[in-house]
Amino acid sequence: MNNIFSKENIEIILDYVDEGIQIIDSKGYIKYYNKAASELDDINKYDMIGKHVLEVYPSLSPQTSTLLRSIEKGVAIFDTQQSFKNYKGKDITTINSSFPIKVKQKVIGAIEISRNITAVKALSERVIDLQEQLYDKKQKVKTNVNEAKYNLYDIIGESEQMLKAKTLAVKASKSSSPILIYGQTGTGKELFVQSIHNKSCRRNKPFIVQNCGALPSTLLESILFGTVKGGFTGASDRPGLFELANGGTLFLDEINSMPLELQVKLLRVIQDGNIRRVGDVKTRHVDVRIIAATNEDPLTVVESRRMRQDLYYRLNVIGLKLPLLKERKGDMALLVDFFIKKYNDKLQKSFTGVEPQVFDIFEKHDWPGNVRELENVIEGIMNLEEGPIINIDSLPYVFEKYKDSNDKIENTKVVPIIVGNLKESLENFEKSLIEQALKKYDNNISHAAKELRIPRQTLQYKIKKYIGHDY
């Protein structure tokens, strides 16, 4: 048992850890350096043993090194962003957690765990720089173009649930109050956000998106609020997304992933419109409309204490819940029609429709990935098949459980798609489904109406309209 916990075995284990790990003694000399730390700094780890930490990282100082500060103060330092030049002059940014090593209350050294975010930080700052250049250029040429390209008429759906959501979006666009959108993955949250921005008085101002779950908390803070030179090691004067979005809209996706300590700063911005760059003492006023989105029920997020209750109330001034695809099956025909046309153009195909059995299966499926899943299914089929119809054998394996169902509408007639007039396409599709239901139930109006999930009187009216006689 003792051999398992030998120094050699522990070092072997630590070399398999993805994070960089360093151990220094009380005077700052490196005693251990794992493989990940060696790769991070691009230095042979055996060359580092015995060197002082400030010799290896000459751009740091006793005040800026998290390792040395942990020894000096005798306390742990968690998740601190640190930018520095290594032994070879290479710029590196890490998120560090440093812990003092104590024996009988005496600090004999410190251990540090580092996560490399150099590439993520560089990419994020590059995006900010490009956005800043983009909007400066737009202001000079007075162009109306922005990154929000979708409008409400781009949102496919005429079901009761979607019409309600669209109506709320129109009303929300007339305000500058915060909005909280709740919708599961694939329900079209950003589509609605862009549409609201493009219908608002801010349409000619910046539209900027940030996913709150994509970055470490310390980096997210500097990306949102900006930095000043000297704010932390390696920091430079740089505006954040709030400043870049001034006058426009900032969309914070996956707000439920934002760290609680950062939610406090966001709350202050919503309350008074003032921001403070990381490390700055000066406040700056911004005029930004905040639209936030969550893919979880916001009340559940609040109850689990992943979102501050006061922030929820400030964001949920206007609340918008997007329906699941399984809750709006009435839009299935429109969506199938739209995606087939889209990928006919994109893939140079000529699909004309789907078999009734396929449409029946589509209506039975729960669509956990919502509209995005439906689009991916159709795109996948159209990549692999030549058409001209999507038939039951074209469906991926996830639909196998539906193929042996006994209540399929037996008909080989293809559900057609008419390219052109939307009204004609809908009427043609509706007529086809009515004919199939009537054939299945030997023209029994009550049974056919139940199959189609519409009132008997409505079916009689539509039969007279489309087929031209009563039953």
N, C-alpha and C positions, 0 to 999 in steps of 0.2 A: 504493500500500500504506500509506503514511504517513497518508493521509486516513482510512483505515478505523479506525485507532487514535487518531483525534483526540479531544480532550477532549469535544467536542460529541457525537460518536458513542457514546462510552463512556457518557456521561450518559443518552443516549436508551435504550441497552441496559439500563442499571441501572433505568430507570423501568418496565421490563417485569418486573422481578424481584418476586416476591410478598413477600419479606422486606424489612423496613425497613432501610435502610443509611444510616449517618451517618459523616462524617469530621470530626474536630476537629484543630486544631493543637496544639502542645505546651503552650499556655497554656489550652486548653479552649474555644477559640472555634470555632463551627461553620463548616466550609468547604464541606461538601456534605451534601445532604439529599434522598433520592430520593422518588419519588411515594408508595411504600408507607409510608414513615416519616411523610410528610405526612398520609396518610389515617389512619394509626394514631393520631397525636396530634391530628387534626382541626385542623391548622394549615396555612396557606399556606406551602409550603416556601421561597418566596423571602423571606418575612418572617423566617425563621429564620437565614438566612445572615449571619454576622457577630456573632450573639448568643452569649453564653457559655452553655455547656451547663447550668449551674446556674440561669441566668436562665430558660431554657426549661422546666427541670424543678426548680422551687423546693423540692420535697420531698426531693430528693437532696442528698448532701453529697460531699466528696472521698473519704470512706471508703466510701460506698455506691454511688457511680456506677461502673459497670464500665468505662466509657471512661476516666475519670480514674485509676482504679486500674491500668489497663493501662499508662497513660503513666508513672505513678509507679514501678511495679515493673519496667516494661520487658519484661513477659511476656504471653503470650496467656491469656485467661480464657475457658473454654469452658462453654457450656450452663448459665448461671447465671440463676436466677429473680430477677426484679426487679419489685417493685410500687412505683408512684409516682403522683404527681399531675402532670399536664402543665401547660402554660402557662395553660390555661383551667380548671384545677382538676378535671379529669376523672381518675378512678381508672383506671389501666392496669396490666396485668401482662404481662410479656414474658419470653421465654427469650432471653438475650443471649450472643453470643460476640464478644469484643473482642480486637483484635490491635494491638500497637504498630507504627507505621510508622517504620522506621529507615533512615538514610542514613549509611554509614560508622560503624555501631555507635551513632550518636547518634539518640535518639528525637525525631522531629520532629512526631509526631502519633499518632492512633489511628483505626482504623476499627471500626465495630460493626455486626453483623448481628443484627437483632431479629425474633423471631417472636411475633406477638400471640396470647396465650392468655387474654385477659381474659374472654371469654365462657365458655370451657371451665372456667376456674378458678371463676368465679361459679356455673356450673351444678353443678360437683362439690361446692362448699361448700354450696350450697343442698340438695343431696341429703343430705349429711352432717347438716346442721341438721334436716332433716325426719326423718331416721332417729333422731337423738338425741331429738327431741320425741316421736316415735312410741314408742320404747322406754321413755322416762320415763313416758309416759302409761300404757303397758301395765303397768309395774311398780306404778303407783298403783292401777289398777283390777284388777290381778291377773288379766288375761285371758291365755288360752293361744294367742291368735292370733299368727302370725308370717308372714313373707313367703314361707316355703317351703310351697307349696301342694300339691306332689305327693307321693304315696306309692308304694311298690313295686307295689301293685295297679294303679296308673295306667300302668305300663310294659307296653306290648303286646308279647307274645312268649312262645312256648312251645317254641321251638327249643332244641336242646341248648346252643348257645352262650349264648342269653339266660338260660336257667335257671341256667347256671353263673355268669353275671354277677350275677344276682339273689341267688343263694346267697352269693356273696362279699360283696355289699352288705349282706345281713342280718348276716353275721359282723362286717363292718367297723363296723356301727352300734353294736355292743356295746363298742367301744373308743373312746378319745380320741386315739389315735395319728394322726399325719399320714397322708394318703392322696394318692396321685398317680394320676390317671385319665388314660388315653390313649385318645383316640377321635377319628377324623376328623370334620370338620364334618358336622353332621346326624345323628350317631349317638346323641344324647341324653345328653350328659355332665351338663348341669345337672339333667336329670330324675333321674338317679341321685344326684347330690349332694343335692338337696332330699329325696329319699326316705331317704337315709342319715341326714340331720339329723333328719327327722321320726320316725324309728324309734329315735333315740338318746335318751339321758337328757338331752340338751340341747334337746329339742324345744320347750320352753317359753321358751327363751332366744333372743337375736337370731340371725338368719341374714342375713349380709351378703355381697353379691357385688361383686367389682371385677375388671374386665377389665384386665389388665396391659399390653395393647397399645393401649389407648385414650387414654392420657395421656402427655405428655412426662415424662421420668424425674424431673426435679426436682419437678414437680407431683405425680407419683405418690407420691413419698416423703412429701411433706407431707400428702397425702390419707390414706395408710396410717398414718403415725406421729403426725400432728398437728403443730402449731406453737406456739411461744411468742412473745409480743410482743418484738420486737427481734431475733428469730432471723434475719431478713433484712428488707430494706426492705419495709415495708408488712405485715409478718407480724403476726398477732394470736393471742391465746390461743384455741386451737381443738383439740378432741380429734380423733384420727384414727380410722380404721376399726377398728384393733385395740382401742382403748378402747371403741368403741361395740359391738363384738362380744364383749366380755368375758362369759364364761360360756357363750357360744354357738359358732357356726361362722362362719369367714371363708373364703369360696370365692374363690380367686385363679385366674381363668380366663386362658388363654393365658400361663401362667407362663414359657413359652419366649421371650416378648417382653420380660420384665423385664430391665432393664439389669444388667450384672454387678456394678456397684458397689452397687446396691440389694439384690442377692441376698445380699451379705455381711451386711447388716443383718437380712434375713429369717432367715438362718441363725442369727444370735444369738438371735432371738426364739424359734425352735423349740428351741434348746438350753436356754435358761434362763427363757423366759417374760417377759423384761424388755424394755421398749421405752423409747425416749428421743425425745421430740418434737424436731423440727428446731429447733436453736438452744438447746436446754435442756441443763442439766448434771445434772438429776435424772432418775433412772430410775423407771419405773412398772411394776408387775407386772400381767400380764393372764393370764387363763385362757381361751385361745382354741384351738379345734380348727381346724387349717388343712387344707383340702382344696384341692389344686391340680390343674389340668387342662392338658393340652397336646394340640394337634391334630396334632402331629408325633411320630414315634417318639422317646421321651425319650433313648434311647441315641444316636440320631443327633444330637440337639440337644447332648448332652454332648460327643460326638466333634467336633462343629463349634465347640465352645467357646462356645456361646451359653447354656449352663447350667453352673454350677459342679458339679464331680463330687461334692463334699461335700454340696452342697444336694440333689442328686439322691438321694443315699443317705438323707438325713434325711427327704425327702418321701416316698420310695418304701418307707417302712416297710410300708405296705399298698399294693400295686399292683393296679390294676383296668384291664383292657383291654376296650374295648367293640367288639363285632364290627361289621363293615360289613354293610350290608343285603344285598349279594350273597353274603355268607357265611351268611346266615340266611334263605334263600329259603323255608324251611318256614313262616316267619311271614307270608309275603306275603298269604295269604287273610285272616288276622286283621287285618292292618294295613289292607288295602283295605276290609274290612267296617267297621272302626272309623272311617276317614276319611269314608266315604260317609254313615254315620249322623251323624257330626259336622257335615258340611256340609249334609245334609238339614235339620237343625235350624237351622243358622246362616243358610242361604240360602232357607229355606222351600221346599225342593224335595222331590221324592218319588222319588228314584232307587231302584231295586230291586236293582241288581247290575251286573255287567260281562259282556260276551260272552266266551266261552272263548278266542277269538282274542286278545282284549285281555289276559286273564290270562296267556296263553302268552307274549305279548310282554313283559309285566311281568317274567316269570321269566327271559327272555333278556337283558334290559337290565342293564348293570353298576351303575347307580345311583351315579354319582360323588358326588352330593349326599346319598346315603343316605336315611334315613326322611324327612327334611325335604323332599327332592326329590320323593319319592312323594306326600307330602301336598300339596305345591304343584301337582303335576300334576293330582291329583284335584280340588283346589279350583278350579284354572283351568278344567277341563272342565265342572264343575258350575255355574260362573258363566256359561258361554257356551251350554250345551246345556240342553234341557228334559227329557231323559230319555225314557222311564223307565229306560233302560239306558245304560251307557257302551259305545259300540261302537267299532270300529276306526277309523271315520272321525272320531271325536271326538278322537283322539290328536294332540298337537302334533307339529310337524315333526321333532323330535329322534328320533321313533320311525319315521320313514319307511323307514329301512333294514331294518326288520324285516317290513314289510308284504308283501314279495314272497317271504318265506321259504317253502320248499317243504314244510317239515315241521310246518306248523300243524295242530292238531287241527280237522278240518273238522266243524263242528257249529253249528247256529244256536241251540241251546239256551242260555239265559241261565244264568250261574252265579248262583244266587239268594242273597239275604241275608234271613235271618229275624230280625226285630227281636225281642229278648227273650232266651230261654234260650241261653247261649253254647254249651252242649253240643249242643243241637239244631242250631244254626247250623253248627257244625263238622262234625257228622255229615252234614247235608244237603249241605254243600259237598263233603265227601269222597266221598259217594255219587255226586254229579254228575260229578266228575273220573274216577272209576272207570268209570262208564258210558260216558263219552266215549272213554277209552282202549281199552276193550273193543270198542267199535264201530269205532274206527279200525283195529284189528288183527284184526278178524273173530273176536273172542273168544279170541285166542291169549294165554294167561295169561303166558307167558314174555316176549313182546314188550310186553304191557301193563305188566307189572311193571317192565321196564326203562325204559319211558316215564315211569312214575310214580316211579322210583327207590326202589322198596321190594322186599324179598325176595318171591320167588314164593309162599312159604308164607303170608306176611303178606297178600298180595293175595287168596289163596284164602279165608283166614279172613274178610276184610272183605267179599268177595262174598257169602259165606254169611250174614254178619251183616246186610248192607244189602239184598241182592237176594233172598236166601232160597233159593238153590239153588247146587249146584256146577257147575263147567264141566269 
